[in-house]
Amino acid sequence: MTHARVVVSVVLALTLAAAVAGAAMPAAPATPEKPPSANKGKAGTYECKTSNAQYNYFVYVPKSYSDENPAGLHIYFHGQGGGGGAPNFGQWAKHFLDAYNLIGINMQYTDGDNAKDSGGKVDAAIEAIRQTCADYKIVFGRGAVGSFSGGGIPHEKLLRKFGRTAAGGPSLCPFNHSAPYDSNFWADPVGMGLPPMSWFIGLGTKEWDMGKPTLGTTQPKTAEHLFGAALKGACPDVYLKITKDKGHSMSDDDVRESAVQFHRSDLAFAPFIYEKDFAEPALALIVRQANGQALGKASAALDALLAGAKTDAAVKAKAEVLRKKFDERIEAIFTLTQELAENDAMLANFYGNLFAQQLGSHPKAKEIKVLLADLRKKPGTQAALQSCVGFWGNFHSFLQGPALAPAAPKFLEDVKTKCGEKSLVGKMATEMLGM
């Protein structure tokens, strides 16, 4: 098969994967019921206990949260001995929690050792998630999980809990984004059976040889697994951010870039309606369709309900609330597609086809298809797609420790030129050339 045919096959696989994801309508996200605590609806930042006296967590509630504006989740695992920072939500509040209406959970393990009783630590994290879902209106399935250093151990084990079940059915997952920031995340995420999500993977050149196995081995390997999956049609929103001269730390730029990815996969994969608020029979199916990414069908059904002369006044009032939420979601989807069409051919192709499938016969689907048709006509689009595929397929040969292999710079310069510095792959190429 020629390289050009490989590119066509990958793009077709991405388009087909987008169509399948767009057509999916999973069961309503839920967690096992847990009674509310004394913190139910509490504002601000506060400490919580779990059933294990050594394992605590802190909660941050953004001002944007209310009963009328349910939130998603963000959970974070500190590194070894880093639990003292659990009360602090600075970077998370700035880039994730306040920006995207997410309630933050920072786990605090007072023994300071993520490797000790890691299963128990994960159980405590699940307890924290369940309690937060009981105390607030949480759109389960809309969220991010992150970790630093040794926090990658519970991070990895937590994700395994939400992978595909042994029987082959999906296990409901609270996240659409995962971010091992300079973390001891050692498993192949592709083998976990997780739903589609975006990935941020942070690494500095001055921490390359830290850990056993080293971060310089495991972080690129995680990216390599995900790039390989992208070649087969999985979500291509994978960012291995290698920062020259960065030591063992998590930069503000890391968190900001990770949050940008969260926004994309949030619109593509995550539910956005708190279903219990719309439990009336006339609304429940519509909401399940919308949360299952069949947004076009849900929107058309909502229009019909609002136009019905016999629709109950109370139901119609709730339907108007949904109408506003649907319209805002659809407009955000279109705006994102426009931005990607300008800056990133590969992500525009993947997300754009996914959004068009989700919107079905909605007028905005036609506008998205026009954007994608115009993108295909641009002189450099096919070269950008081909270069992106080449980057994924050859990534394993680029690095020799915290430096580039001799043949890599020329290849990466070509990637940077053809994909564009604003594209995700172009950013990675630029950062690797900076090594």
N, C-alpha and C positions, 0 to 999 in steps of 0.2 A: 504494500500500500504506500503511495507517495505521501510526502509530508502534507501536501495540500489536501489530500483526501482525509488524512488524520484530522486536520483542522475542521473540515466539514463535518466529520463524524462526531467530533467533540461538541461542536456547536449544536448539531442536531440532538445529541444526547442531552445537552443542557436545556434545549427547548422542550424536549419530551419530558425531562424531569420537572421542569417548570409547569408543564401542562398537568402532569399527574398530581403535583403538589397543589395546584390551583383547583383541581377537581375534588380533592379530598375533603371529607366532612366528618371529622372524628367525633366521638362522643363528647358531651359537655365536660370540660376540664373540672376536676374536683379533687378534694383530698379527704381522707377519713375525717369524719366530724370530731371536733374537739370543743368542749365548752369554752365560752369566752372567759377571760381572766378579769381581774380588777383593772387591768390596763385597757380594757375595751374602749376604742375611740380616743385614747390619750394622745395629746399632741406633743411635739418636741422630741427630745432625745432622752432615753432612760434605759436602765439596766433591768434585765430579766434573768431568772434562774431556770435551770432545767431540772429534771429528776435526778441528775448526777451533780452532787454538790461542787465538783471541780469544774464543771462545764457551764459557763454563763454565756449570755449574749447581750448586745446593746441594739436598740431599735432607734431608727431615725425616721420621723414622719415629715415629709415635705409639706410646706404650707399649701401647696396645690391640691393636696388630698382632701376629700370630703365625701360624705355619703352620696353626693351627686356626681362625684368624680373619683370613682374607685381607682386603685393603683395597681402597679405590678410590683415585683420583688427584685431586690439586689442583695445577694449574700456574698460575704467575703471571709476568707480564711487567712489569718496572719501567718507570718513565718515563725520559725523556732524562737521561742521566748518573746514573741512580739505581741502577746495578748494585752500588754499594758496600753497599747494604742487603740484598743477596741472602742473606747468611748468617742474617738475622733472620726468624723465622717467628711473631713474637708474636701478631698479630691472627689470622693463619691458624690457628695452633695452638689458640688459645682458642676460636674460633667454628666452625672447619671440621675441622681435622685430628684433634684429640683428641676433639672432640664426636662426630664421625661416622666415625672410623676411616678416614682418608684419608692417604695418603703424599704429602707436599708436595714440589713441584719449583719452585724459584725460579730462573728463568733469569738469567744474568749475562753481559751483552755488554760486554766491557772497552773497546770503542771508544766506548761511551756514546751511540750514535746508532742508534735503532730504524729510522730511515728509510734508512740506508745498508745495502746488501746485505740487505734485509729478507727476501728469499727464502732466503738462506743462514742467516739467523737462525731462520727457521721450520724449515728442515731440521735445525738443531741441536736445536730443541725436540722435533721428532719423534724424533731420535736419543735424547734424554733420556728420552722416554716409553718407547721400545722397550727401552732399557737397564734402566729401572726395572721394566718388566714381566718382564725376564729375571732380575732380582736378587731379586724379591719375588713373592709370590702376589697378583696384581692382578686384580680383577674388572673386566675391560675393558668400558667402557660406563657405569660408575658413577663420575662425577667432575665437577669444576668447573674452569672456566678463567676467570681474571680478569686485568685489566690496569689500569694507571694511566697517564694522560697519553699520552705517545708510545708506551707499550707497547701501545696499541690497534692500532698498525700490524701488528706480528706476530700479535697476538690475532686480528684480522680474517683475515689470510692463513692462519693455522693452521686456523680454522674452515672456510675454503674447501676445504682439503685433505680435510675429512671430510664434505663435502656430497654430494649425489646425483651419481652418475657420469654421464658424457655419454650412456651407453647407457640411462640411466633406472633402473638398479639402485642400491640404497642402498650407501653407503660406510660401513663401520663407524666409529662415532664414540665417542671415549672419555668424552664429557661428556653430562650431563643438565642442566647449569646453566651459564650464561654471564653474566659480570659485568664490563662495561666501566665501571670506577669513574673518572668524570671523564676519560674516555679519548678519544683521537683515533681513534675507531671510525667509519669513514666510509661503510661499505657498507650496503645494505639486507639485513638478515639473512634476511628472508623469501625473497629470491631465491637464497639459497645452497643450498637443498635439504637443510637439516639435519633430523635427526629431532626429534620434539617435545622441548622443554626449557623451563625457566623462565629468566627474564631479570631481572637487576638493572642499572639504569642510574643512575649517580650524577651529581649536578650541584649546584654552589653558585652563588648569585646573584652573588658577587664574582669568579667566574672566567668569567662569561658570555661575555666578549669575548676570551678567550684562544684562541690557535691560529689557524690558517688552513687550512680554514674553522674558525670559532669553535665552542667547545664548546656555546655557547648555541644554535647552529644544529643541530649534528650530533647531540647527545644527545637533544633532543626529537624530531628526525626519526627516529632509530632507534626510539624508543618509538612514534611515530606509525605506522611500518610494522608494528610488532608488534600494536598496537591494531587496525589494519585487518585483520590476519590473524585476530585473535580474533573480529572481527565475522563472519568466514567459517567459524568453528569451530575455529581453531587454539588452542593452549594459552593461556588467559587470564592465566597467572601471570606478569605483566609489571609491574615496579615501577620507574617513573621517580621517583626520590627527589630532589626539589629542596629544598635546605636554605638557608634565608635566612641571609645574611651569611657563608656558608662560602666561603673562598678556595680556592685550588688544593690540595686535600688530600683524603684519604680518611679518614673518621671511623670510630671504633669502632662507632658506631651503623649506619653503612653496611654494614660487614662482618657485623655481627650479623643485620641484616635480610636480607641476601643469603643467609646460611646457613639461615635459616628457610625461604626459598624452595627452597634446595637439598634440604632434608629432604622437602618435599612432592613435588618432581619425582623425587627418588630413589625414593620408594615407588611412584610412578606409572609411571615409564618405564625405570628402570635395572635391569639384572640384579643378582642378589645372591648367587649361588653361584659358587664357583670350580670350573669344570667339570672340570678335570683331576683333581681329588680324587675324582670320582665317575664314573670312566670305565668301570666295569663295565657290560656291556650291559643288565643289569636296571635300572640307575640312570640311565644316560646320557640316555635319552629323557625321563625324568621331570624331570631337571635342565634340559634344554633347554626343556621346556614351562614350567617355573617362571621361567627367565630370559627367556623370550619373553612373559611376562605372562599365560600361561594357568595361573594359579596354582590355580584350582579343579580343573581337570583333573589337574594334577600332584599335588595333595593327595589326590585320590581314588585315583589310580594308586598312590601311595605307601602308602595304607591297605591296598589290595589286596595289595601286595607284602609288607607286614608281616604280614598275616593268612595268607599262603600257607604251608601246611605244608611245602612243599618248598624254601622260600627258604633259600639258603645262609646259614650263621650269620654269616660275615664280611660278606656283603651286607646282612643284616638289621641288623648293628651300625651300618653306615654309613647305612642307611635311618633308624635311630633318630636319628642326628645330623641328617639332613635334616628329620625330623619336627619337631625342636626349632626349626630355622631357619625352617621353614614357619610354625609356630605363632606364633613371634615376629613374623614379617613380617605375618601376617594380623591379629594383635592391634594392631600399630602402624598398619596401614591403617584399622582400625575406629576407633581412638582419634583419628586425624587427621580422619576423617570427622565424628566427634562434635564436635570442636573447630570445624571449618568450618561445620557446621550451626548452631552457636551464633553465629558471628561474621561469616560471609561467604557469602551466598546464592549468588553466582555461582561462587565456587571450590568450594563444597560441591556444586553441581549438576554442575560439570565433573568434578571428581575423584571424587565419590561415584558417578556413573554409570559412570565408568571402572573404579573398584574393583569395583562390583557385576558388571560384565561380566567382569572378570578372574577373579573368584571363582566365577562360574558357579553350580553347584548347592550350593556350600559353605554351611552354615548362616549364616555371617557375612554372606553376600550378602543373605540375606533381612532380616537386621537392618539392613543399610545401606539397603535399599529402604524399610524402615519409617521410618528417619531422614529419608530424602528425601521420603517421602509426608507426614510430619508437617511438614517444612519448607515444602512447597507449600501447606499449610493455614494457615500463619501469616499474619496479616493484612497484614504489610508485605513479604512475599516478592516478590510480583509487582512492587511499586513499586521494590524494591531492584534487581531484575533489569533493569527498564526504565531506571532511573537509571544503572546501570552501562553499559548499551548506549549511552545518550545521552552518557555521558562519553567513551567510545571514539570515537563517531562525530563528536563536536564538539571533540575535543581540539585539533585544528589551529587553532582560533579562540581559544583561551584566553590565549595568551601574546603579549605585545608587549615583546620584550627580557626583561630580568629583572624584569618586572612583568606584571600581569594586564590583559587588554583590559577596557574599561569594562563590558561585559555579562557578563563571566565570574564575578565574585563571587557574584551572585545565583544563577546556575546551579550553581556549586560548593557553595554553602551547601545547596541542595536535594539535591545528590548526597551530601554529608556526612550530612545528616539521614536520607535514605532508605536509603542503603547501610550506615550505621553507621560510627563512627570506627575500629572494630577491623578492618573489612574492608580489603582491599588498595586498592580504588578510593576508599574513604572516607579512608584515610591520605593518598593522593595529593591528594585534594581539600583536606584539612585543611592539608597542607604548602603547597599553592599559595595558599591563602587567607592563609597566614602571610607570603607574599611582600610 
